[in-house]
Amino acid sequence: MTVHLFGAVSSPSCACYALRKTAEDNKHMFPTEVIDSVHNNFYVDDFLKSLPSQHEAIQMVKDLAALCHKGGFHLTQWISNNREVLQTIPEKDRSKNLRELNLDRDELPIERALGLYWCVQTDTFKFKMMEKERPHTRRGILSVVSSVYDPLGFLVPVTLPAKLMLQELCRKNYGWDDQIPQSLEQQWIKWLTDLQQVNAFKVDRCIKAQDFGQLDHAQLHHFSDASENGYGTVTYLRLQNQNNVHVSFLLGKSRVAPLKQITIPRLELTAAVLAVRIDKMLRTELQLPLDDSCFWTDSTSVLKYIKNEEKRFRTFVANRVSTIREITDITQWRYIHTTQNPADDASRGLKVGKLITNKRWLKGPDFLRTTKEEWPEVNLDCCIAPEDPELKREHKINAVIIETNNSVLIRSFTLRSPSRTRSRTAAQPDRSTTYPPRRTRALRERDGEPLRGEGREEPRVGASDTA
């Protein structure tokens, strides 16, 4: 078979395999960067690449088009935020919105890049919210919330209140098409009105300033936080050279708290695990030489759990601490005050107007732009209180051993062992039982007590005394 059906389930996989096979078969004819771009920068049939100079971009377009041509692929719909790069591309291969533009004076349009609105003229990401009438039901709310396409988490603080409304409807067992109560309906209308301001929101696409210069150090900073409503994390990339420090927003995540009530320390620890998993993913995907990441939390309980070396925890905490300790080192974790923590916005939510005016969410805390010596430093006591509910209970066992060869030797000792029983909630009684030590034969003889079988009336053997 030499032909594949167009539109079949297997079509994207087959196209990607053919494209990568073309790169492997011709890798001796093209630079390594071009081959790596085929493996890392193609998303099915879309190619996205950022290069430091227009000369490198022009060369990449020529080499990539020549490589794909050898496999029968013709690259079209080219677009760039640099006009000189666009002028080197034949007009028929440019994006449809560019073919009739005068590249010397016309403004570059807004294009879609993997679902995001990319303003090519200003090189920024934007959002366009279309007003669509949806019924004020659980189904209608879910439809509107799902239509906010935000894979990088720029609008995470804005969408959290709407998700909380959905959770409240689930808690009250509302059907998909049931009319929502009036109190929630008023909140929903206010949220929809506020959402229209998202059209004025924009964020720079490039994570490195144009005049930044040679990069010396790159480091990921993860901030995590939790509240009774939800938990979240936000990640920034800190770039540094001899003269400059630049901080860029990378990724934001937010999730509502479970319907089953859970303590704040557990939610804080769950947010910390989320930050660790995001760090693992970003270090794999970012093609940058990165220093050790830095993790920030405003929960002293989480820091005590992570730095603990002596105590044993219940299953929930133990599993999450194990995940954190497996991927990170305890020296990477630092304390930040709640007022400085940008992840607080992800766990509590923000209105669009405040998100636009308050730059902390997109720019990060100000101290990241200073030297490491000026970062917040708090010396915390990492000792965990014995009454901490996440510690495993210890049973105290007292035992006495008596040896009676020629002398009586009494040894008493105390054994403390972690409980092997199931974790119990505070409302359940403690069913542990203390058993008294058994009276040995030597003690019974000393005290004059009858031994087994002695001092008991033997049963009579004979006829019964029935009348």
KAWO-V605449 format. One record per backbone hydrogen bond with DSSP energy under -1.0 kcal/mol. NH is the residue of the N-H (numbers start at 1). CO is the residue of the C=O. If there is no record, write none. Layout:
BEGIN
nh: [NH,NH]
co: [CO,CO]
END
This chain:
BEGIN
nh: [11,14,15,16,17,18,19,20,21,22,23,24,25,26,29,35,36,37,38,39,40,41,43,46,48,57,58,59,60,61,62,63,64,65,66,67,68,69,70,71,72,73,78,86,87,89,93,94,95,98,101,105,106,111,113,116,118,119,120,120,123,124,125,126,137,139,141,142,143,144,145,146,147,148,149,153,159,160,163,164,165,166,167,168,169,170,171,172,173,174,180,185,186,187,188,189,190,191,192,193,194,195,197,198,199,200,201,203,205,212,216,217,219,221,222,223,224,225,227,231,232,233,234,235,236,237,238,239,240,241,246,248,250,251,252,253,255,257,267,268,269,270,271,272,273,274,275,276,277,278,279,280,281,282,283,285,286,288,291,294,295,296,297,303,304,305,306,307,314,318,319,320,321,322,323,324,325,326,327,328,332,333,334,336,340,344,345,347,348,349,350,355,356,357,358,363,364,368,369,370,374,375,388,391,392,395,397,399,401,403,409,411,413,415,417,419,428,444,445,446,447,449,454]
co: [8,10,11,12,13,14,15,16,17,18,19,20,21,22,26,31,32,33,34,35,36,37,46,43,41,53,54,55,56,57,58,59,60,61,62,63,64,65,66,68,69,68,93,82,83,86,90,91,78,95,98,102,102,118,116,113,111,124,109,118,119,119,203,117,135,176,137,138,139,140,141,142,143,145,147,150,155,156,159,160,161,162,163,164,165,166,167,168,170,169,136,181,182,183,184,185,186,187,188,189,190,191,194,195,196,197,198,125,123,209,240,240,238,236,294,234,296,232,230,255,225,253,223,251,221,248,219,246,217,244,239,237,235,235,152,233,231,229,263,264,265,266,267,268,269,270,271,272,273,274,275,276,277,278,279,281,282,286,218,220,332,222,334,299,300,301,302,303,390,314,315,316,317,318,319,320,321,322,323,324,329,330,295,297,337,341,342,343,344,345,157,351,352,353,354,359,360,365,366,367,371,372,385,388,312,417,415,413,411,409,403,401,399,397,395,393,425,440,441,442,443,444,451]
END
